[in-house]
Amino acid sequence: PRHEQGGAFAAQGYARSTGKVGVVMATSGPGATNLVTAIADAKLDSIPILCITGQVPTKAIGSDAFQETPMVEVCRGICKHHYLVTKITDLPRVMKEAFHVAQSGRPGPVLVDMPKDVQLGDLSNIDMDPPMDLPGYDANLPSVPSETIRQIAAAIKHSRRPMIYAGGGIISGEANEELKHFVSKTGIPVTTTVMGIGAIPPDHEHSMDWLGMHGAAYANYAVRDCDLLIALGVRFDDRVTGKVEAFAKDAKIIHVDIDGSELNKNKTAHIPVRGDVKQVLTELNKVVQAPDIEDWQKHCEELKAKYPMKYDDNFDGILQQHAIKTLSDITSEMDTYITVGVGQHQMWAAQFYKFRRPRTWLSSSGLGTMGFGLPAAM
């Protein structure tokens, strides 16, 4: 790449579009520090990438040697896990663990810092498939108890104004089919976050598109008015909630997330559920019954009609929104992926391009990094 940050965003483009681990390598010192922004970006958006950085020889570490940077310390707060490899015999285990940690549980970036003497070492007569040693890390969540599933189903059955709030966890958890089945079975209107775009087709009869600061007004009004908010793989980000105390303030909240630290972090849930959203939806689809919400569905349809995403279609020229909508229409039957930078064009693309499948919308969301779009596309 022309710049290491672009290399890491290219790795992200691979990871975001496939769900597999993207890999980027950079040299020591300035090459390694140029990855920092993209590592932080991957951490906030839960993107599995492996970052391999050069390092000075182990004997020179701590001596302020030429191009020495303490990358493990620099990245400690912005990666899911990190390694400084000091013995070549550890390398097969470290690489095996790095890939496992990056893509299991809640995905994220993993850093492997590689001193020069380790890079030049000899790997002969070493077990290339050693057992992993990850005390305290267990990505295999226990199944959510059937009692909890029944509790969620009962809350849905008794609700009159339910709303589904689906995020990037649906995409990374490969749960979009289960979500579509859940929405079709219950008839509950669904809105997504920017990270969740593509989880539900925009032309689905119960789709309310995406919500938040730049999202659809009708989605925001629907969440304001709901009496039950079913939050799936989301983190109640400030760009969605605004003043968090006033967000869905009259609603009972069900929050399902694979990362227990997200539960009750920004918004207190009445039913917090740590679990795999795909498994939770699979079990829920077996027992859930459609609530009596015809009036609510009609209300949501009226909101969509009253507050549509619109632009001046009488303008004598080509507006950006018009261009994006036209591109969306032209490519509607094609296998199209869209990557964006950050700013107004990003919001217009999210608003006026119709993303019908997951992993076709690639956007730096949590960190909002300008310059993301081109290397991600590459």
N, C-alpha and C positions, 0 to 999 in steps of 0.2 A: 504493500500500500504506500501511497504518497506520505501518509502520516499514520502513526500507530493507532490513534483514536479511530481512524477510518477502518483500520484492520479489525479492531474489536467490534465496530458496528457491522462490518461485513459478517463476522462470526455470529453476531446477534441476528442478522437477517436470515441466516441459515437456521438458527435455533428457533426463531419465532415462526418461521414458515413450515418447519418440519416437526418441531417438538423434540428434536435430537440435540445433543450437546454440540455447540459451535466451539471451535478452537482457534485461539490467536496466540502468536508468539511475538515477543519483543526483546530487544537487547537490554542490557542493564542500564541503570541510571536514567537518563532522559527518555530512552525508549520505553522503559517500564513505567515511568511516571506519566507518560502520554496515554497510558491505558486507563488511568484512574477514573476519568470522567465516564468512560464506557462501562467500567466495572460498577460504579455507583448507579448508573442507568439500569444495568441488568439486575442489580439487587432490588431496586424499587419496583421493577416490573416483573420480578420473579422469572428471569430468563436464564436457562442453563448454558453457561459458557465456561470453558476452561482457559485460563490465562497463564501461559508459561513465560516466565521472565528470566533473563540472564542475571547473573550475580557475580561479584568478584570471587576469587578463590576463597575457600573456607578459612584459610589461615589469615586472609587479609580482611575478613569481615570485622567491622568495628574500628578499622584503622583510618577511615576516611580515604580509602584508596580511590584511584581514578574511576569515575563513573559508579561509585558505590551509593546506593540508596536503600534504606531499610524497608523494602517493599511490604513485608509482612506487617510491620508496624503501621505503615502508611495506609494499608488497605484493611486493617483489622475490623473497622466499623462499617465497611461497605461491601464485604463479600460474605458469602455463606460459610466458607471455610478457607483455610490457607495453610500452606506448607513451606518450610524452608528445608530443602533436601541437603543434609550434611553427609550422608553415607550413601554410596551408590547401591549398596545392598538393600536399602529401603525403597529404591525407586519403583520396582514393580508394584509393591503394595501401595505406595503413595498414588501412583497413576490410576490403579484400580479403584482406590477409595475416592479419588478426585472425581472420576466420572460418575460413580455411584451417588456421591453427595450432591453433585450438580443437578442430577435429573430425578432424584427420588424425593418423596415428600413434597414440600413446597420448593420448586426449583430455584436455582440461583447461581451466581458466579463463584468459581473456586480458583484460587491463585496457587500456582506452584512456582516457587522461586528456586532457580537452578544455578548454583555456583559453578564457575568455570571448570574446576578440577573434577566435579561430579560429571559434567558434560563430557569430559575427555577420558573418563574412567572406563574400565573393562567390565562388561556384564557377563562374562562367561561363567558357567557353573553356578548360576543363580536361579532359584525358583521363579519362573515368570508368571505364575498364577498362585501367589501366596494368599492365605486367608486375610481378610480385612480385620483391622483392629480399630473399631469406632465405639469406644465405651460411651454410653449416654446418648448415642444417636440411634434411634429406631424409627425408620421411615414406614415400617409396616404397622399402620394404625389398627387397633382392634375394631371390629365391626361395631357400628353404632347400635346400642341395645334396641330391641323391638319395642320396648316400652316408650323410648324416646320417639321412635317413628310413629307410634300410635298417638302420642301426645301432639306431634306436629299435625297429623291428619285430623285430629279432633279440633285443633285450633283453626284449621282451614275450613272444616265443615261448619263451624259456628260463626265464621266471619261473614260479613256482608259487603265489605269493601277491601278485599285483599289485593296485594300488589307484589309482584316478584321483582327483585332488584338483583340482577345477575352481573358478575364481574369476570375478571381475567381468570379466576379459578375454574370457571366453566371451560375455558379454552385450554388451559394447561392440564386440567383434569380429564380432557377428552370426554366431556359430559354433555355436549351440545345435543346429541340425539335423545338422551334421557330428559334433558330440559324441554325439548320440543314435545316429547310424549307427555310430560307433566303438564305443560301449558294446554295442549290439546285435550287432555283428559279432564282438566279442572276448569278450563275457560278463564283462568286468571290472567289479567293483563300483565305484560312483562316489559320492564325497561332494563337497559344495560348500562354499564359504565363505558368509558372510551376503550378500556382494555377488554371489555366484553363484546365489542362490536363484532358481528358475524356469528355470535352464539345462537341467535334466532333470526330467521330471514325477515327483512324489513316489511315484506308484503304479507307476513303472517297476520291473520285477522286479529290476533290479540297483541301484536307488537306495538309498543309505545316508543320505539326507538331508544335513544340514550338520553340521560338526564344530566343535570349539573349546571355549572356556570354558563357553559356554551351549548348546553343540550336543548332538547325540545321543551318548550314552555308547557306543553300538555303533559309531558312526563313528570315535570316538577310539580304541577298542580295535582296530578293524580297521586303522587307520593304524599303530598301535603294532606290530601283528603282521605287517605286509606286508613282502615282500622286494623290491618294486619300487614306487616312488611316482612316478606320472606327473602332474606339476604343470603345469597349463595356465592361463595368465593369472592367476597368483597372486603374492603377495609375501611369503609366509611370515610373516604378521603375528603379533605376540606373543599376540593373543587366540586364535589358532589353535594356535600351537606350544607355548605355555607356555615351559618351559625348552628353548630351541631345540636345545641339544646332545643332548637326549634324545628329540627329535621324530623319529619314523621312523628310529631310530638303527641299525637292522639292515637298512635298505632301500637299494637303489641308487636314485638320484634322477635323473629326467629333468625338466628345467625348461624350459618353452617360454614366452617372453614377448616382446612387441613392444618393450619398453624394456630395452635392454641393461644399464642401470644396476641393474636388479633381479636380474640373474643373479649368483649367488654373493654377494649382499649380506648376507642373513641366514642362508642355509643353502647350503653348498657342494653343487653339483650334479655328478654324474658325467657327465651329458650335458647341458650348457647349450646352449640353442638360442635365438638371437635371431631372431624371425620372427613373421609374422602367424599366429595360432593357427588361423584358418580355413583358410589355405593349407596349413599343416602337417598338419592333420587330414584335409583333402581328399586330399593325397598319401599320407598314412599309410593311409587307408581303401582305397587301391588295392592295397596290398601286404601289409598286416598279416594275420597268421593267428591264429586263436583259440588261446590257450595251453591246456594241459591243467590246468584249475583247478576241476574238479568238487568236490573236497574243500574247496577254499577258498571256493567259492560257498556250499556247505552250512554251513561255519563262520560265514560272514557272516550267513546266514539265522538261524542259532542265536543269534548275538549280538543280532540285532534282536528275536528272541522273548524273550530273557533280560533285555534292558535297554530296554524300550520307553519312549517318551515317554508319561507317564501322569499322572493326577490322581485325586483322590478322587471317583469318580463315584457314590458313595453319599451324598454330602453333601446335606443337606436344604435346598437353595437353589440359587443359580446362581453357580458359581465362574467366575472370569475365563476360565480355560482352556476351560471348558464353553461359555461364550458365544461365544468365538472359533471353536471347533470347529463349533458349530451354525451360525454365520454362514458358515463355509467350506462346510458341507454345503448350505446354502440357495442359495448363489451359485455352486455348482460348474459350472453350465451357462451362467453369465452372463459377459459381458465385464467383469470386475471388476478394479479397481485398488485397492490398499491402500497408504496412506501412514501412517507411524507417527512418533511422537516418539522419545525415547531413554529407556530404562529397562526396568523389568520388563515393562510391557505390550508393548514392542518385541520382547522375547525370547519372550514367550508367543505373539505373532502369528507370529513366524518358526517357532515350534515346532508350533503347532496349526492354522494356516491352510495349506491346500494350494495352493501356487502352481504352476500347471500350464504357464504360459507365461512367457517372459522379459519384463522391463520392466513387470511388473504389481506388483512389490514395490518400494516406494520408501522407502528408509531411509538416514538419515545414519549411515554405518558407521565410516569411519576416524576422523572427528573426534568423532562422537557428540554432535551438537548438539541439545539440547532446544529445542523450539519449531519443529522442522523440519516436522512432520506437517501442520499446517493450511495454511500457505501452499503447500506442495508439492501438496496436494490441490487447492487453488484453481487 
